[in-house]
Amino acid sequence: MEGKVIEPLPNAMFRVELDNGHKILAHVSGKMRMHFIRILPGDKVTVELSPYDLTRGRIVYRYK
């Protein structure tokens, strides 16, 4: 799913508003940490949602 980063939180967590209006808590994927990809408020990102808790997810891509 795609969304927009609203605010940064401690421990590489971010509040993301999805395109459908829902707000979720998302962390940065390991590959993005490995390559030092920075995420700032306002960035458009792709998020994988957890199948167990739909309010949590993982940021897997930041659009340029």
trRosetta pair geometry for C-beta under 8 A, 3 or more apart (Angstrom, degrees):
i j d omega theta_ij theta_ji phi_ij phi_ji
1 18 5.4 -8 146 -140 129 119
1 19 7.0 -146 180 21 91 98
1 20 7.7 -57 -159 2 129 107
1 46 7.2 148 77 -158 33 62
1 47 5.3 -32 70 65 86 90
1 48 7.9 141 22 -98 77 23
1 49 6.3 33 12 -28 124 109
1 57 7.8 -77 50 -132 111 161
2 18 7.2 115 86 -152 40 70
2 19 5.3 40 80 -30 87 120
2 44 6.7 8 -175 -180 106 95
2 45 7.2 166 -151 88 63 40
2 46 5.6 -39 -96 -101 70 63
2 47 7.3 144 -110 15 19 82
3 16 4.4 89 109 164 138 105
3 17 5.5 179 -169 88 108 39
3 18 4.1 -67 -87 -101 119 43
3 19 6.1 -127 -89 -28 60 64
3 24 7.5 -162 -31 35 176 105
3 44 7.6 177 95 -151 29 59
3 45 6.1 -23 68 64 74 83
3 47 5.6 -4 21 -1 116 127
4 16 6.9 157 75 -158 31 72
4 17 5.4 -17 59 60 86 92
4 42 6.8 -19 -175 -149 104 28
4 43 7.2 163 -152 83 62 37
4 44 5.7 -35 -98 -100 74 61
4 45 7.4 138 -109 19 23 80
5 8 7.5 25 172 -65 122 68
5 14 5.1 -46 -137 178 104 136
5 15 7.5 104 -163 74 60 53
5 16 5.6 -42 -100 -102 51 78
5 39 6.0 151 -73 166 162 106
5 40 7.0 146 83 100 143 31
5 41 5.3 -133 114 -123 100 40
5 42 6.5 -34 68 25 89 24
5 43 4.8 23 17 51 122 84
5 45 6.0 64 -44 -5 95 125
6 14 7.6 140 44 170 64 85
6 15 4.6 -54 62 100 109 99
6 16 6.6 176 3 -105 87 21
6 17 5.3 80 -50 -18 117 100
6 23 7.1 -18 0 -134 150 110
6 41 6.4 -6 155 -141 18 97
7 14 7.1 171 86 -157 42 66
7 15 4.7 18 49 38 85 115
7 41 5.9 10 -98 -100 37 121
8 13 7.7 121 -171 82 56 52
8 14 5.7 -39 -112 -105 51 81
8 39 7.5 145 -95 100 104 93
8 40 7.7 -49 -49 -137 120 39
8 41 6.4 -102 -22 -52 84 91
9 13 4.1 -39 75 86 112 98
9 14 6.3 -174 16 -88 88 25
9 15 6.4 93 -33 -29 115 84
9 25 7.5 -25 24 -143 155 96
10 13 6.7 14 75 32 43 104
11 27 7.6 -39 124 -119 89 112
12 27 5.8 66 111 -156 91 84
12 28 4.8 -78 169 17 116 112
12 33 7.0 6 -146 -92 161 114
13 25 6.1 -5 -176 -176 116 94
13 26 7.0 150 -159 80 65 36
13 27 5.2 -42 -101 -90 68 77
14 25 7.6 153 78 -159 40 50
14 26 5.3 -28 65 68 89 88
14 27 7.5 150 16 -96 77 28
14 28 7.6 76 -6 -52 113 81
14 39 6.3 -69 -65 120 152 137
14 59 6.6 30 40 -39 131 139
15 23 6.1 2 -178 -175 97 107
15 24 7.7 163 -155 82 53 35
15 25 6.4 -32 -101 -101 60 60
15 26 7.9 136 -113 21 13 80
16 23 7.1 159 82 -154 41 58
16 24 5.5 -22 64 63 93 84
16 25 7.7 146 20 -111 84 11
16 26 4.8 10 -1 8 129 128
16 45 6.5 -82 -126 60 132 124
16 47 5.8 148 113 -65 162 148
16 57 7.2 -71 50 61 138 124
16 59 7.2 162 -63 -80 147 104
17 21 7.1 -24 -175 -150 97 27
17 22 7.4 166 -154 87 56 36
17 23 5.2 -29 -99 -98 70 76
18 21 6.8 -30 76 37 81 24
18 22 4.8 6 37 59 119 84
18 23 7.5 -156 6 -82 78 26
18 24 6.5 47 -33 1 107 110
18 47 7.1 -98 -95 45 96 136
22 54 8.0 -36 165 142 157 103
22 55 8.0 -125 169 -111 116 67
24 47 6.9 140 73 158 138 158
24 49 7.1 -99 -132 -112 167 95
24 54 7.5 -97 -106 147 122 56
24 55 5.2 -175 -127 -168 79 46
24 56 6.4 -180 -176 -83 103 15
24 57 5.3 45 135 6 143 112
25 55 6.3 38 16 143 90 83
25 56 5.3 -25 71 -108 91 69
25 57 7.5 152 82 26 45 69
26 45 7.7 172 104 106 158 144
26 47 5.3 -86 -109 -129 149 121
26 56 7.1 145 -88 -168 49 50
26 57 4.4 -27 -104 77 97 86
26 58 6.2 167 -160 -94 90 11
26 59 5.0 97 145 -42 126 87
27 57 8.0 -177 24 95 61 45
27 58 6.0 -29 66 -115 74 66
27 59 7.0 -137 101 12 26 88
28 32 4.9 -114 179 85 100 125
28 33 5.5 120 114 -57 118 89
28 37 7.7 180 -160 74 126 96
28 39 6.5 -165 -92 0 117 137
28 58 7.7 58 176 -163 8 72
28 59 5.3 -33 -108 58 52 111
29 32 4.9 91 62 8 81 104
29 33 7.2 -146 98 -5 42 87
29 58 5.2 77 -74 167 86 111
29 59 6.2 -131 -12 81 84 56
29 60 5.0 53 -25 -103 146 62
30 33 5.6 -55 -149 36 35 111
30 34 6.2 39 153 -25 68 105
31 34 5.5 -50 -147 32 33 116
31 35 6.5 11 160 0 65 109
31 60 7.9 41 51 -148 115 71
32 35 6.3 -66 -145 49 29 96
32 37 4.4 -75 -162 46 85 121
32 39 7.8 30 162 -39 139 114
32 59 6.7 -38 18 103 166 95
32 60 7.3 -164 -34 -143 122 30
32 62 7.4 102 -134 -11 131 105
33 36 7.5 27 -177 -76 34 38
33 37 7.8 -74 -60 35 22 80
37 62 5.9 174 161 20 124 130
39 43 5.4 -124 -156 46 73 155
39 45 6.8 19 -135 -77 123 135
39 59 6.6 29 -92 135 159 164
39 62 5.7 -150 -99 -90 88 138
40 43 5.4 112 59 -32 64 112
43 62 5.4 -20 169 -151 133 106
43 63 7.2 163 -180 49 80 74
44 62 7.5 121 79 -162 52 58
44 63 4.3 -19 84 38 103 126
45 59 4.9 -30 174 -144 142 107
45 60 8.0 129 175 45 94 48
45 61 6.4 154 -161 84 65 55
45 62 5.3 -30 -103 -102 86 61
45 63 7.0 -144 -83 0 32 82
46 59 7.3 115 74 -158 50 59
46 60 5.4 -55 95 65 99 89
46 61 4.0 21 34 50 115 105
46 63 7.7 102 -26 -44 86 89
47 57 4.3 54 173 134 110 144
47 58 6.8 148 -158 71 67 38
47 59 5.7 -38 -100 -96 76 55
47 60 7.1 143 -117 11 23 84
48 57 5.8 169 82 -165 45 94
48 58 4.8 -12 56 56 99 95
48 60 5.5 57 -16 -23 104 128
49 54 5.7 17 179 -138 129 64
49 56 7.5 116 -155 84 64 46
49 57 4.6 -51 -102 -96 48 111
50 53 4.9 12 88 53 131 72
50 54 7.0 -141 69 -82 75 30
50 56 4.8 8 9 84 131 94
50 57 6.1 -142 -14 -88 76 50
50 58 7.8 97 -57 -16 80 89
53 56 4.7 34 98 22 112 110
59 62 7.2 32 166 -62 117 83
